């Protein structure tokens, strides 16, 4: 049998419904706040855009979806490790390189590998460069 202090399935569903109603009210309120902020921002930018049009200058945001493509160097080197640092050579688009990738030319990458710098085990620049 069920515990007399436990909630029935119906009571649990009603409690869930109340919580979801509260969440929906919170979400609708936040949407209204953001819409009001957006309207205020547009009202502030309108005179500025009008001045720009009168002066013949392009004003406004870039078209949506028009991002500058991120460029990567062809090759790079990173310092890795804690305490004892060691370097690794990476392809420029290697996700394992992190943000500290320093750009190298093809010749510099080959020279680093020839000097004993370790090749990344993810992107394997040694295979691509033919330095095996």
Backbone as XML, in Angstrom:
<?xml version="1.0"?>
<chain id="A" units="angstrom">
  <residue number="1" name="UNK">
    <atom name="N" x="0.832" y="-1.185" z="0.000"/>
    <atom name="CA" x="0.000" y="0.000" z="0.000"/>
    <atom name="C" x="0.879" y="1.253" z="0.000"/>
  </residue>
  <residue number="2" name="UNK">
    <atom name="N" x="0.261" y="2.360" z="-0.279"/>
    <atom name="CA" x="1.034" y="3.597" z="-0.343"/>
    <atom name="C" x="1.150" y="4.226" z="1.042"/>
  </residue>
  <residue number="3" name="UNK">
    <atom name="N" x="2.181" y="5.004" z="1.210"/>
    <atom name="CA" x="2.440" y="5.708" z="2.470"/>
    <atom name="C" x="1.392" y="6.804" z="2.627"/>
  </residue>
  <residue number="4" name="UNK">
    <atom name="N" x="0.740" y="6.920" z="3.812"/>
    <atom name="CA" x="-0.313" y="7.932" z="3.969"/>
    <atom name="C" x="0.194" y="9.359" z="3.787"/>
  </residue>
  <residue number="5" name="UNK">
    <atom name="N" x="1.489" y="9.600" z="4.011"/>
    <atom name="CA" x="2.029" y="10.942" z="3.856"/>
    <atom name="C" x="2.474" y="11.261" z="2.438"/>
  </residue>
  <residue number="6" name="UNK">
    <atom name="N" x="2.464" y="10.293" z="1.540"/>
    <atom name="CA" x="2.939" y="10.546" z="0.176"/>
    <atom name="C" x="1.842" y="11.171" z="-0.668"/>
  </residue>
  <residue number="7" name="UNK">
    <atom name="N" x="2.249" y="11.847" z="-1.710"/>
    <atom name="CA" x="1.301" y="12.518" z="-2.606"/>
    <atom name="C" x="0.819" y="11.542" z="-3.670"/>
  </residue>
  <residue number="8" name="UNK">
    <atom name="N" x="-0.411" y="11.703" z="-4.060"/>
    <atom name="CA" x="-0.925" y="10.874" z="-5.153"/>
    <atom name="C" x="-0.350" y="11.385" z="-6.472"/>
  </residue>
  <residue number="9" name="UNK">
    <atom name="N" x="-0.466" y="10.585" z="-7.495"/>
    <atom name="CA" x="0.022" y="11.007" z="-8.823"/>
    <atom name="C" x="-0.687" y="12.266" z="-9.284"/>
  </residue>
  <residue number="10" name="UNK">
    <atom name="N" x="-1.997" y="12.332" z="-9.000"/>
    <atom name="CA" x="-2.773" y="13.506" z="-9.396"/>
    <atom name="C" x="-2.271" y="14.750" z="-8.683"/>
  </residue>
  <residue number="11" name="UNK">
    <atom name="N" x="-1.986" y="14.645" z="-7.383"/>
    <atom name="CA" x="-1.465" y="15.798" z="-6.639"/>
    <atom name="C" x="-0.093" y="16.223" z="-7.169"/>
  </residue>
  <residue number="12" name="UNK">
    <atom name="N" x="0.743" y="15.259" z="-7.514"/>
    <atom name="CA" x="2.061" y="15.576" z="-8.075"/>
    <atom name="C" x="1.925" y="16.303" z="-9.401"/>
  </residue>
  <residue number="13" name="UNK">
    <atom name="N" x="1.008" y="15.840" z="-10.236"/>
    <atom name="CA" x="0.802" y="16.498" z="-11.524"/>
    <atom name="C" x="0.252" y="17.908" z="-11.352"/>
  </residue>
  <residue number="14" name="UNK">
    <atom name="N" x="-0.623" y="18.109" z="-10.385"/>
    <atom name="CA" x="-1.151" y="19.461" z="-10.122"/>
    <atom name="C" x="-0.038" y="20.395" z="-9.631"/>
  </residue>
  <residue number="15" name="UNK">
    <atom name="N" x="0.828" y="19.871" z="-8.773"/>
    <atom name="CA" x="1.954" y="20.678" z="-8.292"/>
    <atom name="C" x="2.872" y="21.042" z="-9.460"/>
  </residue>
  <residue number="16" name="UNK">
    <atom name="N" x="3.112" y="20.082" z="-10.344"/>
    <atom name="CA" x="3.931" y="20.352" z="-11.524"/>
    <atom name="C" x="3.274" y="21.399" z="-12.411"/>
  </residue>
  <residue number="17" name="UNK">
    <atom name="N" x="1.961" y="21.293" z="-12.575"/>
    <atom name="CA" x="1.236" y="22.256" z="-13.394"/>
    <atom name="C" x="1.367" y="23.666" z="-12.814"/>
  </residue>
  <residue number="18" name="UNK">
    <atom name="N" x="1.250" y="23.794" z="-11.494"/>
    <atom name="CA" x="1.411" y="25.112" z="-10.861"/>
    <atom name="C" x="2.800" y="25.676" z="-11.114"/>
  </residue>
  <residue number="19" name="UNK">
    <atom name="N" x="3.805" y="24.847" z="-10.987"/>
    <atom name="CA" x="5.172" y="25.299" z="-11.201"/>
    <atom name="C" x="5.381" y="25.718" z="-12.658"/>
  </residue>
  <residue number="20" name="UNK">
    <atom name="N" x="4.848" y="24.920" z="-13.592"/>
    <atom name="CA" x="4.992" y="25.264" z="-15.010"/>
    <atom name="C" x="4.252" y="26.553" z="-15.343"/>
  </residue>
  <residue number="21" name="UNK">
    <atom name="N" x="3.088" y="26.768" z="-14.729"/>
    <atom name="CA" x="2.367" y="28.034" z="-14.917"/>
    <atom name="C" x="3.219" y="29.210" z="-14.437"/>
  </residue>
  <residue number="22" name="UNK">
    <atom name="N" x="3.852" y="29.040" z="-13.270"/>
    <atom name="CA" x="4.724" y="30.084" z="-12.730"/>
    <atom name="C" x="5.885" y="30.356" z="-13.684"/>
  </residue>
  <residue number="23" name="UNK">
    <atom name="N" x="6.515" y="29.284" z="-14.190"/>
    <atom name="CA" x="7.625" y="29.437" z="-15.134"/>
    <atom name="C" x="7.180" y="30.192" z="-16.377"/>
  </residue>
  <residue number="24" name="UNK">
    <atom name="N" x="5.995" y="29.869" z="-16.894"/>
    <atom name="CA" x="5.482" y="30.529" z="-18.090"/>
    <atom name="C" x="5.247" y="32.014" z="-17.824"/>
  </residue>
  <residue number="25" name="UNK">
    <atom name="N" x="4.705" y="32.349" z="-16.645"/>
    <atom name="CA" x="4.504" y="33.766" z="-16.297"/>
    <atom name="C" x="5.840" y="34.492" z="-16.211"/>
  </residue>
  <residue number="26" name="UNK">
    <atom name="N" x="6.840" y="33.854" z="-15.615"/>
    <atom name="CA" x="8.165" y="34.458" z="-15.512"/>
    <atom name="C" x="8.757" y="34.701" z="-16.902"/>
  </residue>
  <residue number="27" name="UNK">
    <atom name="N" x="8.609" y="33.726" z="-17.773"/>
    <atom name="CA" x="9.163" y="33.831" z="-19.128"/>
    <atom name="C" x="8.473" y="34.934" z="-19.909"/>
  </residue>
  <residue number="28" name="UNK">
    <atom name="N" x="7.163" y="34.994" z="-19.815"/>
    <atom name="CA" x="6.421" y="36.049" z="-20.527"/>
    <atom name="C" x="6.800" y="37.439" z="-20.007"/>
  </residue>
  <residue number="29" name="UNK">
    <atom name="N" x="6.996" y="37.548" z="-18.700"/>
    <atom name="CA" x="7.415" y="38.836" z="-18.128"/>
    <atom name="C" x="8.782" y="39.247" z="-18.638"/>
  </residue>
  <residue number="30" name="UNK">
    <atom name="N" x="9.712" y="38.297" z="-18.710"/>
    <atom name="CA" x="11.066" y="38.601" z="-19.201"/>
    <atom name="C" x="11.036" y="38.998" z="-20.676"/>
  </residue>
  <residue number="31" name="UNK">
    <atom name="N" x="10.191" y="38.327" z="-21.451"/>
    <atom name="CA" x="10.054" y="38.679" z="-22.870"/>
    <atom name="C" x="9.562" y="40.116" z="-23.001"/>
  </residue>
  <residue number="32" name="UNK">
    <atom name="N" x="8.584" y="40.495" z="-22.189"/>
    <atom name="CA" x="8.070" y="41.866" z="-22.243"/>
    <atom name="C" x="9.152" y="42.884" z="-21.877"/>
  </residue>
  <residue number="33" name="UNK">
    <atom name="N" x="9.963" y="42.562" z="-20.877"/>
    <atom name="CA" x="11.054" y="43.459" z="-20.498"/>
    <atom name="C" x="12.037" y="43.638" z="-21.649"/>
  </residue>
  <residue number="34" name="UNK">
    <atom name="N" x="12.418" y="42.534" z="-22.269"/>
    <atom name="CA" x="13.391" y="42.610" z="-23.366"/>
    <atom name="C" x="12.822" y="43.329" z="-24.582"/>
  </residue>
  <residue number="35" name="UNK">
    <atom name="N" x="11.546" y="43.121" z="-24.857"/>
    <atom name="CA" x="10.922" y="43.836" z="-25.970"/>
    <atom name="C" x="10.910" y="45.343" z="-25.706"/>
  </residue>
  <residue number="36" name="UNK">
    <atom name="N" x="10.629" y="45.734" z="-24.462"/>
    <atom name="CA" x="10.630" y="47.163" z="-24.111"/>
    <atom name="C" x="12.036" y="47.742" z="-24.256"/>
  </residue>
  <residue number="37" name="UNK">
    <atom name="N" x="13.053" y="47.002" z="-23.791"/>
    <atom name="CA" x="14.429" y="47.471" z="-23.942"/>
    <atom name="C" x="14.801" y="47.612" z="-25.408"/>
  </residue>
  <residue number="38" name="UNK">
    <atom name="N" x="14.364" y="46.662" z="-26.217"/>
    <atom name="CA" x="14.672" y="46.714" z="-27.647"/>
    <atom name="C" x="14.015" y="47.924" z="-28.304"/>
  </residue>
  <residue number="39" name="UNK">
    <atom name="N" x="12.751" y="48.193" z="-27.942"/>
    <atom name="CA" x="12.062" y="49.367" z="-28.497"/>
    <atom name="C" x="12.781" y="50.656" z="-28.110"/>
  </residue>
  <residue number="40" name="UNK">
    <atom name="N" x="13.224" y="50.752" z="-26.850"/>
    <atom name="CA" x="13.937" y="51.947" z="-26.399"/>
    <atom name="C" x="15.246" y="52.106" z="-27.162"/>
  </residue>
  <residue number="41" name="UNK">
    <atom name="N" x="15.940" y="51.011" z="-27.401"/>
    <atom name="CA" x="17.193" y="51.066" z="-28.149"/>
    <atom name="C" x="16.967" y="51.519" z="-29.582"/>
  </residue>
  <residue number="42" name="UNK">
    <atom name="N" x="15.895" y="51.041" z="-30.195"/>
    <atom name="CA" x="15.587" y="51.447" z="-31.569"/>
    <atom name="C" x="15.213" y="52.913" z="-31.629"/>
  </residue>
  <residue number="43" name="UNK">
    <atom name="N" x="14.484" y="53.401" z="-30.609"/>
    <atom name="CA" x="14.104" y="54.812" z="-30.586"/>
    <atom name="C" x="15.330" y="55.708" z="-30.436"/>
  </residue>
  <residue number="44" name="UNK">
    <atom name="N" x="16.328" y="55.239" z="-29.667"/>
    <atom name="CA" x="17.550" y="56.023" z="-29.500"/>
    <atom name="C" x="18.389" y="56.023" z="-30.769"/>
  </residue>
  <residue number="45" name="UNK">
    <atom name="N" x="18.387" y="54.899" z="-31.488"/>
    <atom name="CA" x="19.214" y="54.807" z="-32.695"/>
    <atom name="C" x="18.590" y="55.485" z="-33.902"/>
  </residue>
  <residue number="46" name="UNK">
    <atom name="N" x="17.284" y="55.680" z="-33.907"/>
    <atom name="CA" x="16.606" y="56.252" z="-35.066"/>
    <atom name="C" x="17.159" y="57.622" z="-35.453"/>
  </residue>
  <residue number="47" name="UNK">
    <atom name="N" x="17.323" y="58.589" z="-34.526"/>
    <atom name="CA" x="17.880" y="59.889" z="-34.933"/>
    <atom name="C" x="19.305" y="59.757" z="-35.473"/>
  </residue>
  <residue number="48" name="UNK">
    <atom name="N" x="20.089" y="58.882" z="-34.878"/>
    <atom name="CA" x="21.465" y="58.679" z="-35.328"/>
    <atom name="C" x="21.493" y="58.117" z="-36.751"/>
  </residue>
  <residue number="49" name="UNK">
    <atom name="N" x="20.611" y="57.178" z="-37.024"/>
    <atom name="CA" x="20.549" y="56.594" z="-38.366"/>
    <atom name="C" x="20.075" y="57.628" z="-39.382"/>
  </residue>
  <residue number="50" name="UNK">
    <atom name="N" x="19.125" y="58.471" z="-38.980"/>
    <atom name="CA" x="18.635" y="59.504" z="-39.886"/>
    <atom name="C" x="19.744" y="60.478" z="-40.241"/>
  </residue>
  <residue number="51" name="UNK">
    <atom name="N" x="20.546" y="60.889" z="-39.227"/>
    <atom name="CA" x="21.677" y="61.784" z="-39.496"/>
    <atom name="C" x="22.653" y="61.129" z="-40.467"/>
  </residue>
  <residue number="52" name="UNK">
    <atom name="N" x="22.921" y="59.844" z="-40.266"/>
    <atom name="CA" x="23.846" y="59.135" z="-41.146"/>
    <atom name="C" x="23.342" y="59.075" z="-42.571"/>
  </residue>
  <residue number="53" name="UNK">
    <atom name="N" x="22.043" y="58.873" z="-42.741"/>
    <atom name="CA" x="21.465" y="58.819" z="-44.090"/>
    <atom name="C" x="21.571" y="60.179" z="-44.772"/>
  </residue>
  <residue number="54" name="UNK">
    <atom name="N" x="21.329" y="61.249" z="-43.983"/>
    <atom name="CA" x="21.406" y="62.589" z="-44.548"/>
    <atom name="C" x="22.828" y="62.921" z="-44.992"/>
  </residue>
  <residue number="55" name="UNK">
    <atom name="N" x="23.812" y="62.386" z="-44.271"/>
    <atom name="CA" x="25.209" y="62.648" z="-44.607"/>
    <atom name="C" x="25.755" y="61.645" z="-45.621"/>
  </residue>
  <residue number="56" name="UNK">
    <atom name="N" x="24.928" y="60.677" z="-46.009"/>
    <atom name="CA" x="25.358" y="59.694" z="-46.993"/>
    <atom name="C" x="26.270" y="58.607" z="-46.445"/>
  </residue>
  <residue number="57" name="UNK">
    <atom name="N" x="26.244" y="58.413" z="-45.132"/>
    <atom name="CA" x="27.088" y="57.401" z="-44.504"/>
    <atom name="C" x="26.256" y="56.165" z="-44.191"/>
  </residue>
  <residue number="58" name="UNK">
    <atom name="N" x="26.819" y="54.988" z="-44.398"/>
    <atom name="CA" x="26.088" y="53.781" z="-44.006"/>
    <atom name="C" x="26.055" y="53.677" z="-42.481"/>
  </residue>
  <residue number="59" name="UNK">
    <atom name="N" x="24.879" y="53.438" z="-41.930"/>
    <atom name="CA" x="24.704" y="53.352" z="-40.489"/>
    <atom name="C" x="23.921" y="52.092" z="-40.180"/>
  </residue>
  <residue number="60" name="UNK">
    <atom name="N" x="24.232" y="51.486" z="-39.068"/>
    <atom name="CA" x="23.442" y="50.340" z="-38.626"/>
    <atom name="C" x="24.280" y="49.105" z="-38.469"/>
  </residue>
  <residue number="61" name="UNK">
    <atom name="N" x="23.585" y="48.020" z="-38.147"/>
    <atom name="CA" x="24.247" y="46.748" z="-37.909"/>
    <atom name="C" x="24.558" y="46.070" z="-39.233"/>
  </residue>
  <residue number="62" name="UNK">
    <atom name="N" x="25.476" y="45.108" z="-39.150"/>
    <atom name="CA" x="25.724" y="44.273" z="-40.313"/>
    <atom name="C" x="24.503" y="43.418" z="-40.552"/>
  </residue>
  <residue number="63" name="UNK">
    <atom name="N" x="24.351" y="42.961" z="-41.770"/>
    <atom name="CA" x="23.245" y="42.064" z="-42.062"/>
    <atom name="C" x="23.415" y="40.805" z="-41.232"/>
  </residue>
  <residue number="64" name="UNK">
    <atom name="N" x="22.294" y="40.288" z="-40.748"/>
    <atom name="CA" x="22.383" y="39.094" z="-39.919"/>
    <atom name="C" x="22.967" y="37.948" z="-40.734"/>
  </residue>
  <residue number="65" name="UNK">
    <atom name="N" x="23.770" y="37.146" z="-40.058"/>
    <atom name="CA" x="24.402" y="36.015" z="-40.725"/>
    <atom name="C" x="25.668" y="36.383" z="-41.472"/>
  </residue>
  <residue number="66" name="UNK">
    <atom name="N" x="26.028" y="37.654" z="-41.496"/>
    <atom name="CA" x="27.222" y="38.095" z="-42.222"/>
    <atom name="C" x="28.370" y="38.277" z="-41.238"/>
  </residue>
  <residue number="67" name="UNK">
    <atom name="N" x="28.985" y="37.202" z="-40.835"/>
    <atom name="CA" x="30.143" y="37.272" z="-39.957"/>
    <atom name="C" x="31.397" y="37.117" z="-40.772"/>
  </residue>
  <residue number="68" name="UNK">
    <atom name="N" x="32.423" y="37.782" z="-40.294"/>
    <atom name="CA" x="33.707" y="37.579" z="-40.933"/>
    <atom name="C" x="34.193" y="36.181" z="-40.592"/>
  </residue>
  <residue number="69" name="UNK">
    <atom name="N" x="34.619" y="35.435" z="-41.583"/>
    <atom name="CA" x="35.103" y="34.095" z="-41.271"/>
    <atom name="C" x="36.373" y="34.167" z="-40.431"/>
  </residue>
  <residue number="70" name="UNK">
    <atom name="N" x="36.477" y="33.263" z="-39.462"/>
    <atom name="CA" x="37.662" y="33.229" z="-38.619"/>
    <atom name="C" x="38.808" y="32.661" z="-39.436"/>
  </residue>
  <residue number="71" name="UNK">
    <atom name="N" x="39.936" y="33.310" z="-39.359"/>
    <atom name="CA" x="41.096" y="32.828" z="-40.107"/>
    <atom name="C" x="42.080" y="32.165" z="-39.154"/>
  </residue>
  <residue number="72" name="UNK">
    <atom name="N" x="42.708" y="31.134" z="-39.632"/>
    <atom name="CA" x="43.679" y="30.389" z="-38.850"/>
    <atom name="C" x="45.010" y="30.406" z="-39.597"/>
  </residue>
  <residue number="73" name="UNK">
    <atom name="N" x="46.113" y="30.385" z="-38.862"/>
    <atom name="CA" x="47.393" y="30.209" z="-39.548"/>
    <atom name="C" x="47.458" y="28.771" z="-40.063"/>
  </residue>
  <residue number="74" name="UNK">
    <atom name="N" x="48.314" y="28.514" z="-41.013"/>
    <atom name="CA" x="48.443" y="27.148" z="-41.518"/>
    <atom name="C" x="49.038" y="26.230" z="-40.462"/>
  </residue>
  <residue number="75" name="UNK">
    <atom name="N" x="50.007" y="26.746" z="-39.704"/>
    <atom name="CA" x="50.704" y="25.950" z="-38.687"/>
    <atom name="C" x="50.915" y="26.799" z="-37.463"/>
  </residue>
  <residue number="76" name="UNK">
    <atom name="N" x="51.084" y="26.148" z="-36.322"/>
    <atom name="CA" x="51.328" y="26.904" z="-35.112"/>
    <atom name="C" x="52.005" y="26.062" z="-34.056"/>
  </residue>
  <residue number="77" name="UNK">
    <atom name="N" x="52.420" y="26.737" z="-32.989"/>
    <atom name="CA" x="53.094" y="26.055" z="-31.889"/>
    <atom name="C" x="52.504" y="26.562" z="-30.585"/>
  </residue>
  <residue number="78" name="UNK">
    <atom name="N" x="52.346" y="25.659" z="-29.624"/>
    <atom name="CA" x="51.850" y="26.023" z="-28.305"/>
    <atom name="C" x="52.790" y="25.478" z="-27.246"/>
  </residue>
  <residue number="79" name="UNK">
    <atom name="N" x="52.799" y="26.146" z="-26.108"/>
    <atom name="CA" x="53.525" y="25.648" z="-24.946"/>
    <atom name="C" x="52.501" y="24.980" z="-24.048"/>
  </residue>
  <residue number="80" name="UNK">
    <atom name="N" x="52.771" y="23.728" z="-23.691"/>
    <atom name="CA" x="51.824" y="22.988" z="-22.864"/>
    <atom name="C" x="52.525" y="22.470" z="-21.630"/>
  </residue>
  <residue number="81" name="UNK">
    <atom name="N" x="51.735" y="22.049" z="-20.672"/>
    <atom name="CA" x="52.286" y="21.446" z="-19.474"/>
    <atom name="C" x="52.235" y="22.388" z="-18.294"/>
  </residue>
  <residue number="82" name="UNK">
    <atom name="N" x="52.282" y="21.813" z="-17.118"/>
    <atom name="CA" x="52.308" y="22.578" z="-15.878"/>
    <atom name="C" x="53.632" y="22.262" z="-15.210"/>
  </residue>
  <residue number="83" name="UNK">
    <atom name="N" x="54.348" y="23.283" z="-14.832"/>
    <atom name="CA" x="55.663" y="23.060" z="-14.242"/>
    <atom name="C" x="56.712" y="22.947" z="-15.335"/>
  </residue>
  <residue number="84" name="UNK">
    <atom name="N" x="56.838" y="21.788" z="-15.921"/>
    <atom name="CA" x="57.791" y="21.570" z="-17.014"/>
    <atom name="C" x="57.071" y="21.841" z="-18.324"/>
  </residue>
  <residue number="85" name="UNK">
    <atom name="N" x="57.428" y="22.931" z="-18.977"/>
    <atom name="CA" x="56.781" y="23.279" z="-20.235"/>
    <atom name="C" x="57.403" y="22.507" z="-21.390"/>
  </residue>
  <residue number="86" name="UNK">
    <atom name="N" x="56.567" y="22.122" z="-22.300"/>
    <atom name="CA" x="57.050" y="21.558" z="-23.553"/>
    <atom name="C" x="56.185" y="22.145" z="-24.658"/>
  </residue>
  <residue number="87" name="UNK">
    <atom name="N" x="56.694" y="22.101" z="-25.857"/>
    <atom name="CA" x="55.980" y="22.695" z="-26.986"/>
    <atom name="C" x="55.398" y="21.606" z="-27.866"/>
  </residue>
  <residue number="88" name="UNK">
    <atom name="N" x="54.346" y="21.981" z="-28.591"/>
    <atom name="CA" x="53.728" y="21.092" z="-29.572"/>
    <atom name="C" x="53.455" y="21.875" z="-30.838"/>
  </residue>
  <residue number="89" name="UNK">
    <atom name="N" x="53.682" y="21.239" z="-31.975"/>
    <atom name="CA" x="53.349" y="21.818" z="-33.273"/>
    <atom name="C" x="51.940" y="21.341" z="-33.640"/>
  </residue>
  <residue number="90" name="UNK">
    <atom name="N" x="51.120" y="22.269" z="-34.167"/>
    <atom name="CA" x="49.730" y="21.964" z="-34.533"/>
    <atom name="C" x="49.443" y="22.470" z="-35.936"/>
  </residue>
  <residue number="91" name="UNK">
    <atom name="N" x="48.420" y="21.887" z="-36.558"/>
    <atom name="CA" x="47.829" y="22.528" z="-37.732"/>
    <atom name="C" x="47.091" y="23.743" z="-37.217"/>
  </residue>
  <residue number="92" name="UNK">
    <atom name="N" x="46.920" y="24.754" z="-38.032"/>
    <atom name="CA" x="46.303" y="25.997" z="-37.576"/>
    <atom name="C" x="44.868" y="25.846" z="-37.118"/>
  </residue>
  <residue number="93" name="UNK">
    <atom name="N" x="44.136" y="24.879" z="-37.677"/>
    <atom name="CA" x="42.729" y="24.719" z="-37.321"/>
    <atom name="C" x="42.497" y="23.642" z="-36.273"/>
  </residue>
  <residue number="94" name="UNK">
    <atom name="N" x="43.534" y="23.205" z="-35.587"/>
    <atom name="CA" x="43.417" y="22.135" z="-34.589"/>
    <atom name="C" x="42.690" y="22.642" z="-33.343"/>
  </residue>
  <residue number="95" name="UNK">
    <atom name="N" x="41.636" y="21.961" z="-32.950"/>
    <atom name="CA" x="40.892" y="22.375" z="-31.768"/>
    <atom name="C" x="41.691" y="22.166" z="-30.491"/>
  </residue>
  <residue number="96" name="UNK">
    <atom name="N" x="42.653" y="21.260" z="-30.511"/>
    <atom name="CA" x="43.435" y="20.963" z="-29.311"/>
    <atom name="C" x="44.508" y="22.018" z="-29.042"/>
  </residue>
  <residue number="97" name="UNK">
    <atom name="N" x="44.705" y="22.933" z="-29.972"/>
    <atom name="CA" x="45.759" y="23.938" z="-29.815"/>
    <atom name="C" x="45.393" y="24.995" z="-28.782"/>
  </residue>
  <residue number="98" name="UNK">
    <atom name="N" x="44.119" y="25.193" z="-28.526"/>
    <atom name="CA" x="43.712" y="26.213" z="-27.567"/>
    <atom name="C" x="43.844" y="27.610" z="-28.158"/>
  </residue>
  <residue number="99" name="UNK">
    <atom name="N" x="43.865" y="28.599" z="-27.274"/>
    <atom name="CA" x="43.903" y="29.998" z="-27.712"/>
    <atom name="C" x="45.318" y="30.554" z="-27.797"/>
  </residue>
  <residue number="100" name="UNK">
    <atom name="N" x="46.297" y="29.805" z="-27.347"/>
    <atom name="CA" x="47.666" y="30.310" z="-27.276"/>
    <atom name="C" x="48.516" y="29.910" z="-28.474"/>
  </residue>
  <residue number="101" name="UNK">
    <atom name="N" x="47.896" y="29.571" z="-29.581"/>
    <atom name="CA" x="48.624" y="29.138" z="-30.778"/>
    <atom name="C" x="49.390" y="30.305" z="-31.382"/>
  </residue>
  <residue number="102" name="UNK">
    <atom name="N" x="50.692" y="30.126" z="-31.538"/>
    <atom name="CA" x="51.533" y="31.126" z="-32.207"/>
    <atom name="C" x="51.771" y="30.650" z="-33.634"/>
  </residue>
  <residue number="103" name="UNK">
    <atom name="N" x="51.538" y="31.525" z="-34.584"/>
    <atom name="CA" x="51.621" y="31.169" z="-35.994"/>
    <atom name="C" x="53.056" y="30.816" z="-36.411"/>
  </residue>
  <residue number="104" name="UNK">
    <atom name="N" x="53.163" y="29.808" z="-37.279"/>
    <atom name="CA" x="54.439" y="29.397" z="-37.863"/>
    <atom name="C" x="54.265" y="29.231" z="-39.358"/>
  </residue>
  <residue number="105" name="UNK">
    <atom name="N" x="55.337" y="29.458" z="-40.085"/>
    <atom name="CA" x="55.316" y="29.137" z="-41.512"/>
    <atom name="C" x="55.535" y="27.632" z="-41.658"/>
  </residue>
  <residue number="106" name="UNK">
    <atom name="N" x="55.354" y="27.118" z="-42.847"/>
    <atom name="CA" x="55.575" y="25.693" z="-43.096"/>
    <atom name="C" x="57.016" y="25.317" z="-42.763"/>
  </residue>
  <residue number="107" name="UNK">
    <atom name="N" x="57.950" y="26.166" z="-43.183"/>
    <atom name="CA" x="59.369" y="25.891" z="-42.943"/>
    <atom name="C" x="59.695" y="25.895" z="-41.451"/>
  </residue>
  <residue number="108" name="UNK">
    <atom name="N" x="59.114" y="26.846" z="-40.706"/>
    <atom name="CA" x="59.347" y="26.906" z="-39.265"/>
    <atom name="C" x="58.760" y="25.681" z="-38.558"/>
  </residue>
  <residue number="109" name="UNK">
    <atom name="N" x="57.594" y="25.226" z="-39.020"/>
    <atom name="CA" x="56.975" y="24.042" z="-38.421"/>
    <atom name="C" x="57.836" y="22.810" z="-38.683"/>
  </residue>
  <residue number="110" name="UNK">
    <atom name="N" x="58.335" y="22.684" z="-39.910"/>
    <atom name="CA" x="59.221" y="21.557" z="-40.237"/>
    <atom name="C" x="60.501" y="21.601" z="-39.402"/>
  </residue>
  <residue number="111" name="UNK">
    <atom name="N" x="61.053" y="22.803" z="-39.240"/>
    <atom name="CA" x="62.283" y="22.949" z="-38.456"/>
    <atom name="C" x="62.036" y="22.594" z="-36.992"/>
  </residue>
  <residue number="112" name="UNK">
    <atom name="N" x="60.895" y="23.023" z="-36.461"/>
    <atom name="CA" x="60.569" y="22.706" z="-35.066"/>
    <atom name="C" x="60.437" y="21.204" z="-34.873"/>
  </residue>
  <residue number="113" name="UNK">
    <atom name="N" x="59.776" y="20.539" z="-35.803"/>
    <atom name="CA" x="59.628" y="19.082" z="-35.706"/>
    <atom name="C" x="60.986" y="18.398" z="-35.816"/>
  </residue>
  <residue number="114" name="UNK">
    <atom name="N" x="61.842" y="18.913" z="-36.703"/>
    <atom name="CA" x="63.181" y="18.336" z="-36.864"/>
    <atom name="C" x="64.031" y="18.544" z="-35.611"/>
  </residue>
  <residue number="115" name="UNK">
    <atom name="N" x="63.772" y="19.640" z="-34.877"/>
    <atom name="CA" x="64.512" y="19.926" z="-33.640"/>
    <atom name="C" x="63.978" y="19.145" z="-32.446"/>
  </residue>
  <residue number="116" name="UNK">
    <atom name="N" x="62.977" y="18.307" z="-32.668"/>
    <atom name="CA" x="62.475" y="17.466" z="-31.585"/>
    <atom name="C" x="61.233" y="17.963" z="-30.891"/>
  </residue>
  <residue number="117" name="UNK">
    <atom name="N" x="60.621" y="19.040" z="-31.392"/>
    <atom name="CA" x="59.366" y="19.512" z="-30.800"/>
    <atom name="C" x="58.296" y="18.476" z="-31.139"/>
  </residue>
  <residue number="118" name="UNK">
    <atom name="N" x="57.483" y="18.148" z="-30.157"/>
    <atom name="CA" x="56.472" y="17.112" z="-30.322"/>
    <atom name="C" x="55.360" y="17.572" z="-31.260"/>
  </residue>
  <residue number="119" name="UNK">
    <atom name="N" x="54.846" y="16.652" z="-32.075"/>
    <atom name="CA" x="53.702" y="16.932" z="-32.939"/>
    <atom name="C" x="52.424" y="16.619" z="-32.162"/>
  </residue>
  <residue number="120" name="UNK">
    <atom name="N" x="51.388" y="17.410" z="-32.379"/>
    <atom name="CA" x="50.100" y="17.179" z="-31.731"/>
    <atom name="C" x="49.575" y="15.801" z="-32.133"/>
  </residue>
  <residue number="121" name="UNK">
    <atom name="N" x="49.064" y="15.071" z="-31.160"/>
    <atom name="CA" x="48.542" y="13.741" z="-31.445"/>
    <atom name="C" x="47.133" y="13.787" z="-32.023"/>
  </residue>
  <residue number="122" name="UNK">
    <atom name="N" x="46.505" y="14.952" z="-32.016"/>
    <atom name="CA" x="45.155" y="15.084" z="-32.557"/>
    <atom name="C" x="45.199" y="15.414" z="-34.049"/>
  </residue>
  <residue number="123" name="UNK">
    <atom name="N" x="45.925" y="16.461" z="-34.412"/>
    <atom name="CA" x="45.923" y="16.914" z="-35.813"/>
    <atom name="C" x="47.068" y="16.338" z="-36.641"/>
  </residue>
  <residue number="124" name="UNK">
    <atom name="N" x="48.061" y="15.770" z="-35.991"/>
    <atom name="CA" x="49.197" y="15.104" z="-36.624"/>
    <atom name="C" x="49.842" y="15.922" z="-37.755"/>
  </residue>
  <residue number="125" name="UNK">
    <atom name="N" x="50.406" y="17.086" z="-37.425"/>
    <atom name="CA" x="51.038" y="17.900" z="-38.456"/>
    <atom name="C" x="52.260" y="17.216" z="-39.066"/>
  </residue>
  <residue number="126" name="UNK">
    <atom name="N" x="52.876" y="16.301" z="-38.325"/>
    <atom name="CA" x="54.043" y="15.602" z="-38.851"/>
    <atom name="C" x="53.673" y="14.763" z="-40.071"/>
  </residue>
  <residue number="127" name="UNK">
    <atom name="N" x="52.466" y="14.196" z="-40.068"/>
    <atom name="CA" x="52.020" y="13.412" z="-41.231"/>
    <atom name="C" x="51.727" y="14.316" z="-42.421"/>
  </residue>
  <residue number="128" name="UNK">
    <atom name="N" x="51.052" y="15.436" z="-42.138"/>
    <atom name="CA" x="50.677" y="16.359" z="-43.208"/>
    <atom name="C" x="51.902" y="17.015" z="-43.824"/>
  </residue>
  <residue number="129" name="UNK">
    <atom name="N" x="52.881" y="17.348" z="-42.985"/>
    <atom name="CA" x="54.095" y="18.011" z="-43.465"/>
    <atom name="C" x="55.091" y="17.012" z="-44.056"/>
  </residue>
  <residue number="130" name="UNK">
    <atom name="N" x="54.861" y="15.747" z="-43.823"/>
    <atom name="CA" x="55.793" y="14.736" z="-44.322"/>
    <atom name="C" x="57.064" y="14.684" z="-43.521"/>
  </residue>
  <residue number="131" name="UNK">
    <atom name="N" x="56.988" y="14.965" z="-42.225"/>
    <atom name="CA" x="58.189" y="15.027" z="-41.403"/>
    <atom name="C" x="58.404" y="13.768" z="-40.590"/>
  </residue>
  <residue number="132" name="UNK">
    <atom name="N" x="57.795" y="12.672" z="-40.985"/>
    <atom name="CA" x="57.952" y="11.423" z="-40.220"/>
    <atom name="C" x="59.283" y="10.769" z="-40.458"/>
  </residue>
</chain>
